[in-house]
Amino acid sequence: MKKNFIIAIVIAFWSCNNDSTKSETNQFKLKSNNDSLSYVIGSNVIQGLSQQFPEIKPDAFGQAMKDYLNDDVKMRISDSLGNALLDRYQNENISKMELSIKEGKEFLNENGKRKGVITTESGLQYEIINNGSGPKPIATDNVKTHYHGTLIDGTVFDSSVERGNPISFDVNGVIAGWAEALQLMTVGSKWKLYIPYNLAYGERGSGPKIGPYSTLIFEVELLEIN
C-alpha cells in the first residue's frame, strides 16, 4: 500500500494551503537541473491526481507524507485497512460514474424529443435561440464567444456572461461538442448546446465541478471570427 500512498501524498505536499506551507513554497528555489526535473514530475502528478481524487484532505495527506518519509514513525493505517479503503473508494466512484452516464443518457433522450431540439449524428444536441447573418467559422479559425455553462442539474461551472468578459479561442482547441457546433453557427447566432460526455470532458471530467462522464449544457453566442 505504501506505493499507493507515495503517489497520492505528492498532492498533499504541494497542495497544503496553510500559511506556513505558502511561506516555505515562496522561499523555495530551483537550484539544479534535478530540482527542475523533480518539480516538473511533481506538477504532472498533481495535475492528474487532483482530478481523480477531489475529496482529498491536504492536511491528512501532508501528515501521511511526513510519516512515510520518517523511518521512526509507523504508518497510522495498516496496509490491509488502507487497501480496503481504496477499494471502497473506487467502488463508490464506479457507482457515481454509472449513475452519471445513466442520468446523462436519460436527460438527452427526453431532451431530444422536445420541439426545436436538433440532434446531430455525433449525438450533439442544439437549440437555436437566434440565428445571426454572418459567416460560419472553420476548424482553423479563432473566434470570440460569450457562454454560460451548467450541468444538467443547473449547477453553473463556468460563465463568461457572469464574468462580463467574452473569450477568444481556436475552434479546434475546444471540446468536440463545441467545435462541431461552432462550425454550424453563423456569427451573431446564439444557441443552446446539450453535449454528451463523450463530446465533452469524457471519463476524466474537468476540475472540481465537472465530474467524470458529465453531460453539459451551454448557451453560446458567437460574437465574431477574429
N, C-alpha and C positions, 0 to 999 in steps of 0.2 A: 504493500500500500504506500510505502514511502515514496516510490517513484511517482505515484499519482499526486501525492502531496507536494513534491518538489516542483512539479509543473504548475499546479494550481496556486501555490503560495507566492510565486513570482508576482502575480497580480497584487497580492497584498502589499508586497514590498514597495511597489510603485504607486499603488492607489490609496494607501492610508492617507487620510486627509486632515490629520490633526496638525496643530501649529508647529510642533517640533519637527515633524516629518517635512513640512513645507520648508522650514528653515534649513534643514540638512540638504534637501534637494536643491535649493537655491545656491548653496555653497559648493555643491558637488561639481567637479571639473573633470573633463575627459583629458587625461594626460598621456595616453598612448593609443596606438592602433588597436590593442587588445581591449582597452576601455571602450573605444568607439564600437568595436565589433560586439562586445558584450551588451552595450546599450541598444544597438540595433536588434539583436536577438531578443532582448527583453521587451522592446517595443512591439516586435512582431508577435511574440507570445501573448502579450496583453491584448492586442487588437483582436485576436481570435478568441481567447478565453473570456474576455469581458462580455462578448455577445452570447457565449454558451452558458455562462454562469452569472446572470444578472443579480441573483439573490445573494451573492457572496458578501459577507460582512468583513470589511477590511481589517478591523481590529483583531478579530479571531484568526484571520489568515496571517496577519503580521506576527501574532504570537506563535502560530504554527511554524513559521519560518525560523523564528528565534530558537524554538525548541528543537527543531530538526538540525540546525547548524551547531547546537550546543551538545557535545557528546556526553556531557554530565547530566543532561535532563532527559527523562523518559517521556516519550510522546503521550499525550493525555488521552488519546483514543487508540485502542488496540487495532491491529491490522484487521482482525475479523469483524469488529464492530464498524470500522471505517469502510470496509468493502460492502458491508450490509447497508450502510447509509448511502454510499454511492449508488448501489443497485436500486435502492428505493427511489432516490432522486431521479435516476434515469428512467425508471418505470413510470414515475409521475409525469415526467416530461413527455414520454411517449403518449400517455393518455391525453395530455394537453394538446399535443400536436394532432392526434387523431380527431379530437374534438374540433380543433381549428379548421382542419380540412373539411370535416363534415358540415360545420356551420357555414363555411365559405361556399361550398357546393350548393347547399340548400338555399342560401341567400341569392346566388347567381341564377339558380333555376327559377326561382319565383320572380326575381327582378327582370329576367329576360322575357317574361310573359307580359310585362307592362307595356302599354301603348307608348310608342316613341322611343323605346329602348332597342338599339340595334346591336346584334351580336355578330362579331366577325368570325372568320374561320379559325382564328387562333384561340378564341374564347373571350377576347376583349369585348366588353360591352360599353356603349356610349349613348349619351342622350344629348341632343343638340338644344342648348339654351338659346343661343342665337348664332346665326351664320354671318361671317364677315364677307367682304368682297375682294380681299387682297389675294396675293399668290399663296401657293402651298409650299412649305419648305421641303427640302430633300434631306437625306440622311447626313450629308456632309455640311449642312447649314448650321449656323449659330443663331439661336432665337432668344427673344425676350418674352417671358411669360409672367402672369400672376396666377397663383394657385392656392387651393385650400385643401389639405389632405386629412381624411379621417379614416378610422377603422369602421367596420360595419356596425359597431355598437354606438357610433357617433363620437368616439374619442378623437380629439384633434391631436395629430402627431407632428404636423408641420404646416405652416401657412405664411406665404409671402404677403397675403392680404392682411393678416393680423399685424405683421411687421410693418406694413406700408411700404414695402420695398420689392419691386419686381426683380426677377432673377434671370440672368442670361446663361445659356449652356449650349453645348453641341447636341444636336438631335440624336446622334449615335452614341452619346455619352451618358444616357439615362436608362432607366429600366425599360424593358422591352415593350410593356404596355404603353408607356409614354411615347416611345419612339414610333410605334405604329400609329397611334392616334394623331400625333403632331403632323405626320405626313399626309393625313387625310383632311386636316383642318386648313382653312384659309385664314390669313391674317385678319384680325378683327373678330374672330369667332370665339365663342365661349361654350365649352362642352363639359358635361359631367361624365367622368370615366369610372367604370367599375372594373377593377383589374384583379384577375385571379392570381393566386400566389405564385404560380409558375411564370407569370409575366411581370412579377413584382420582385420581391426580395427572397423568394423561394424558401428553402428549408432553413436558412440561417437567420432570416429576419434582418432587422437593421436598428441598432440602438435599443434603448430600454423600452420604447413604446411600440415598436413593430416587432411582434413575436414571429417565430417560425411559422411558415405556411399561412400567413395573414393575407386575406383578401382586402384590397384597399379601394378607397373612393376618393376621387379628386375632382374638384371643379377647376378647370384650366381655361385661362383666357390667353390666346395667342396674340401678343401685342405687336410684335414686328419680327422681321428677319434682319439680323444685324449685317 
